């Protein structure tokens, strides 16, 4: 894997970065970004010929390192599991790492100079770390590419189809378009998503994993 190549997970992070705050979509549905990132790692490893899936299980077919530390750590975790698990179970497990995994991906983008790390004080009391792009080129390119693709009749490449599929499956598409425009574009979005078999096969697994994460999260009540 080329060091200049952005992974699907990195592209998702760039797409979901809020332009004004430098943080990931703050109003996304609970765990939507976590599940999308987890599924993107599964997709990337599949594209790189390291794993394969069927309707019931996910299995390793090659342990040759990809050269990307996050992908290789994920591959090693899958390979070391003694029990055969379904794709949705792996998306659930990986997605359960949530913020820590997202921060690792952000760090990789910072280390490569795509993003820069800045301390920003909120309310003069709490500090939060935000991640504005260094030039905006990569973020604009990824997001603009997706938006142009959806608004055109171009035939997408497989990776772009997968990005659209992940945004669609986790409702993150709602943050890129207004509800009225999204309704107008839905036929085109469905067409793009259905071009890739991996999108069709993983869509149900993504939905199942997302629901599992939600169901397993304790409800906090404030009385």
C-alpha positions as CSV (number, residue, x, y, z in Angstrom):
1,X,0.0,0.0,0.0
2,X,1.4,3.4,-1.0
3,X,2.3,5.7,1.8
4,X,0.5,8.5,-0.1
5,X,-2.7,6.4,-0.4
6,X,-5.6,7.4,1.9
7,X,-7.5,4.4,3.3
8,X,-11.3,4.3,3.3
9,X,-11.2,4.9,7.0
10,X,-9.0,8.0,6.5
11,X,-11.3,9.3,3.8
12,X,-14.3,8.8,6.1
13,X,-12.6,10.8,8.8
14,X,-12.0,13.6,6.3
15,X,-15.5,13.6,5.0
16,X,-17.0,13.7,8.5
17,X,-14.8,16.5,9.8
18,X,-16.9,19.5,10.5
19,X,-15.4,22.5,8.6
20,X,-16.0,25.1,11.4
21,X,-15.1,23.1,14.5
22,X,-12.5,20.6,13.2
23,X,-14.3,17.8,14.9
24,X,-16.3,14.8,13.5
25,X,-19.9,15.4,12.7
26,X,-21.3,16.3,16.2
27,X,-24.9,15.6,15.3
28,X,-24.4,12.2,13.7
29,X,-26.5,9.4,15.1
30,X,-25.0,7.5,18.0
31,X,-22.1,5.3,17.0
32,X,-22.7,5.9,13.2
33,X,-19.2,7.1,12.6
34,X,-17.7,4.3,14.7
35,X,-19.5,1.6,12.8
36,X,-18.7,3.2,9.4
37,X,-15.0,3.3,10.3
38,X,-15.1,-0.3,11.5
39,X,-16.8,-1.4,8.3
40,X,-14.3,0.6,6.2
41,X,-11.4,-1.3,7.8
42,X,-13.1,-4.6,6.9
43,X,-13.7,-3.4,3.3
44,X,-10.1,-2.2,3.0
45,X,-8.7,-5.5,4.1
46,X,-11.0,-7.3,1.7
47,X,-9.9,-5.0,-1.2
48,X,-6.3,-5.8,-0.3
49,X,-6.9,-9.5,-0.4
50,X,-6.3,-10.1,3.3
51,X,-9.7,-11.3,4.4
52,X,-12.9,-12.6,2.8
53,X,-16.5,-13.0,3.9
54,X,-19.5,-15.0,3.2
55,X,-23.1,-14.9,4.5
56,X,-22.0,-16.4,7.9
57,X,-18.4,-15.7,8.6
58,X,-15.3,-13.6,8.1
59,X,-12.0,-15.3,7.6
60,X,-8.3,-14.4,6.9
61,X,-6.8,-15.5,3.6
62,X,-3.4,-13.7,3.9
63,X,-1.5,-12.3,6.8
64,X,1.0,-10.3,4.7
65,X,1.2,-6.8,6.2
66,X,-0.4,-4.0,4.2
67,X,2.1,-1.4,5.5
68,X,-0.7,0.5,7.3
69,X,-0.4,0.0,11.0
70,X,-4.1,0.3,11.8
71,X,-5.1,-2.1,9.1
72,X,-2.3,-4.5,10.1
73,X,-3.4,-4.4,13.8
74,X,-7.0,-5.1,12.7
75,X,-5.8,-8.0,10.6
76,X,-3.7,-9.4,13.4
77,X,-6.7,-9.2,15.8
78,X,-8.9,-11.1,13.4
79,X,-6.2,-13.7,12.7
80,X,-5.6,-14.3,16.4
81,X,-9.3,-15.0,17.2
82,X,-9.8,-18.7,17.9
83,X,-13.6,-18.5,17.2
84,X,-15.0,-17.9,13.8
85,X,-17.1,-14.8,13.9
86,X,-19.6,-13.2,11.5
87,X,-18.8,-10.0,9.6
88,X,-21.4,-8.1,11.7
89,X,-19.7,-9.5,14.9
90,X,-16.4,-8.1,13.8
91,X,-17.8,-4.7,12.8
92,X,-19.5,-4.6,16.3
93,X,-16.2,-5.5,18.0
94,X,-14.1,-3.0,16.0
95,X,-16.8,-0.3,16.2
96,X,-16.8,-0.8,19.9
97,X,-13.4,0.8,20.1
98,X,-15.1,4.0,19.0
99,X,-13.2,7.2,19.9
100,X,-9.9,5.5,20.6
101,X,-9.8,4.1,17.0
102,X,-10.9,7.3,15.5
103,X,-8.1,9.1,17.3
104,X,-5.6,6.6,16.0
105,X,-6.8,7.4,12.4
106,X,-6.7,11.1,13.1
107,X,-3.2,10.8,14.5
108,X,-2.1,9.0,11.3
109,X,-3.4,11.9,9.3
110,X,-1.7,14.4,11.6
111,X,1.6,12.4,11.3
112,X,1.3,12.6,7.5
113,X,0.6,16.3,7.5
114,X,-2.9,16.0,6.2
115,X,-4.3,17.4,9.5
116,X,-2.8,19.5,12.2
117,X,-3.4,19.3,15.9
118,X,-4.5,22.4,17.7
119,X,-5.5,23.0,21.3
120,X,-8.7,25.0,21.4
121,X,-10.1,26.4,24.7
122,X,-13.9,26.2,25.1
123,X,-15.6,28.5,27.6
124,X,-12.2,29.3,29.0
125,X,-12.4,26.2,31.2
126,X,-12.3,23.0,29.2
127,X,-9.9,22.2,26.5
128,X,-10.7,20.1,23.5
129,X,-8.3,19.1,20.7
130,X,-9.6,19.9,17.2
131,X,-8.1,18.8,13.9
132,X,-8.4,21.4,11.1
133,X,-6.9,20.3,7.8
134,X,-3.5,21.8,7.1
135,X,-4.4,22.9,3.6
136,X,-7.9,21.7,3.1
137,X,-6.9,20.0,-0.2
138,X,-7.4,16.4,0.9
139,X,-10.7,17.1,2.7
140,X,-12.1,19.1,-0.2
141,X,-11.0,16.5,-2.7
142,X,-12.6,13.6,-0.8
143,X,-15.9,15.4,0.0
144,X,-16.1,17.2,-3.3
145,X,-15.4,13.9,-5.2
146,X,-18.3,12.2,-3.4
147,X,-20.7,15.1,-3.9
148,X,-19.8,15.4,-7.6
149,X,-20.2,11.7,-8.1
150,X,-23.7,11.7,-6.6
151,X,-24.7,14.7,-8.7
152,X,-23.4,13.4,-12.0
153,X,-23.9,10.4,-14.3
154,X,-20.3,9.3,-14.0
155,X,-19.4,5.6,-13.4
156,X,-17.7,5.5,-10.0
157,X,-14.6,3.6,-9.2
158,X,-15.0,0.8,-6.7
159,X,-13.5,2.7,-3.8
160,X,-15.9,5.7,-4.3
161,X,-18.8,3.3,-4.5
162,X,-17.8,1.9,-1.1
163,X,-17.5,5.3,0.5
164,X,-21.0,6.2,-0.7
165,X,-22.2,2.8,0.6
166,X,-20.8,3.4,4.0
167,X,-22.3,6.9,4.2
168,X,-25.6,5.6,3.1
169,X,-25.7,2.6,5.4
170,X,-24.9,4.7,8.5
171,X,-27.1,7.7,7.7
172,X,-24.0,10.0,7.5
173,X,-25.2,11.0,4.0
174,X,-27.8,13.2,5.9
175,X,-25.0,15.5,6.9
176,X,-23.9,16.2,3.3
177,X,-27.2,17.0,1.8
178,X,-30.5,18.6,2.8
179,X,-33.4,16.2,3.3
180,X,-35.1,17.4,0.2
181,X,-32.0,17.1,-2.0
182,X,-31.2,13.7,-0.5
183,X,-34.7,12.5,-1.5
184,X,-34.1,13.7,-5.0
185,X,-30.7,12.0,-5.3
186,X,-31.7,8.7,-3.6
187,X,-32.2,6.8,-6.9
188,X,-28.6,7.8,-8.0
189,X,-27.2,6.9,-4.5
190,X,-28.9,3.5,-4.6
191,X,-27.4,2.9,-8.1
192,X,-23.9,3.8,-6.9
193,X,-24.2,1.6,-3.8
194,X,-25.5,-1.4,-5.7
195,X,-22.6,-1.4,-8.2
196,X,-20.3,-3.2,-5.8
197,X,-21.1,-6.6,-4.4
198,X,-19.2,-5.8,-1.2
199,X,-21.6,-3.0,-0.5
200,X,-24.6,-5.2,-1.0
201,X,-23.2,-8.0,1.1
202,X,-22.0,-5.7,4.0
203,X,-25.0,-3.4,4.2
204,X,-27.1,-5.8,6.3
205,X,-24.0,-6.6,8.5
206,X,-23.4,-2.9,9.1
207,X,-27.0,-2.4,10.1
208,X,-26.9,-5.4,12.4
209,X,-23.6,-4.3,14.0
210,X,-24.9,-0.8,14.5
211,X,-28.0,-2.1,16.3
212,X,-25.9,-4.4,18.5
213,X,-23.7,-1.5,19.7
214,X,-26.7,0.6,20.4
215,X,-28.5,-2.2,22.3
216,X,-25.4,-3.0,24.4
217,X,-24.9,0.6,25.5
218,X,-26.4,1.4,28.9
219,X,-29.1,4.1,29.0
220,X,-28.1,6.9,31.3
221,X,-31.1,8.5,32.9
222,X,-31.0,12.0,34.5
223,X,-33.7,12.4,37.2
